[in-house]
Amino acid sequence: MKRGIGVAGTITVDYHKIIDKYVEKGMLSNILSNTRGAGGCVTNTLIDLAKICNTIPLYAYGGIGNDENGQFVLKLLKENGINTRGIKVYDDELTAFTDCMIVESTGERTFFHAKGANRCFSYEDIDFDSINTDIFHMGYALLMEPFDREDEKYGTVMARTLAKIQEKGVKTSIDMISTENDRYPEIVQASLKYCNYVIINEIEAGKAVNIDPYGSDGKPDGNTIRKICEKILTSGVRELVVIHAPQGGWAMDSSMNFTYVPSLKLPPGYIKGNVGAGDAFCAGLLYSIYIGQSVEEALKIACATAACSLSEVDSTSGIKNIEEIIKLYEKYNAC
């Protein structure tokens, strides 16, 4: 019997504010609309998974503040049938939130982020005895200060966490954030040897191994992506490395088999926002791994799930069930 999927890491509330223009310091811009939605690895990935298939047991692990935004997150997760007993409430912290300022005419986005309770949630807050899932996913590395800290034995606290979970016979997965950090390769590579799956974008993959993923045309180069996959895999990843970009998804398994699936050819006007596309891709892939799909089929479902996300401004509203996701792929696939 399948035991479900757990996700630990960042929990955020996103405010999507459409503005008429982005102005210089000291000037005024008009907010034309303001909507609130889920954000962060835990919230996005789990809600997406629940929408893809509502029969998978799902478990959330993370931190929120004792505030209205925290209650909003808990309500949203519970409404989607997600177990929230792994979420810790911090009385003296606010729930992390992001103001996403979106220029109406161009779609250009600027983010203002408050880390809040995400900077408190740590190794000690995880009830390891309660974890009995098939897959345990963590994200985002480089945005979870308590887990990015050095650990004498494992390299980082996140690596220690993943190792402890693997000892329970649970398969592990990680995602990370695109950011500038002198310790980027060090932090990421410490965790790789304790991962069954790594699901990241081309920027993160390149930073993890210090290889530029782009060709002369400014797009990800397939041959370079293959080299990056090989280097990440040989760093200790046990089963599968997956890299996604606007152009599609690439994967390499433990036998060095390399697979590419292009993104869908979406019609003009289809894309409303892209804030949740990476988490949606990840959810589609985790779902596919969970049910035993081939790597190629998993990439197809992941690309189609990301395309669903693009149809709405927020992170999770566009996600459909698996039957609708497959129909979307068949309608718009580029093959």
Secondary structure, DSSP 4 states (H G I P E B T S, - for coil): ----EEEEE--EEEEEEEES----TT----EEEEEEEEESHHHHHHHHHHHH-TTS-EEEEEEEESSHHHHHHHHHHHHTT-EEEEEEEETTSPPPEEEEEEETTT--EEEEEE-GGGGT--GGG--GGG---SEEEEEEETS-HHHHSEETTTEEHHHHHHHHHHTTT-EEEEEE-----TTHHHHHHHHHTT-SEEEEEHHHHHHHHT---B-TTSSB-HHHHHHHHHHHHTTT--SEEEEEETTEEEEEETT--EEEEEPP-PPTT-----TTHHHHHHHHHHHHHHHT--HHHHHHHHHHHHHHHTTSSSSSTT---HHHHHHHHHHH---
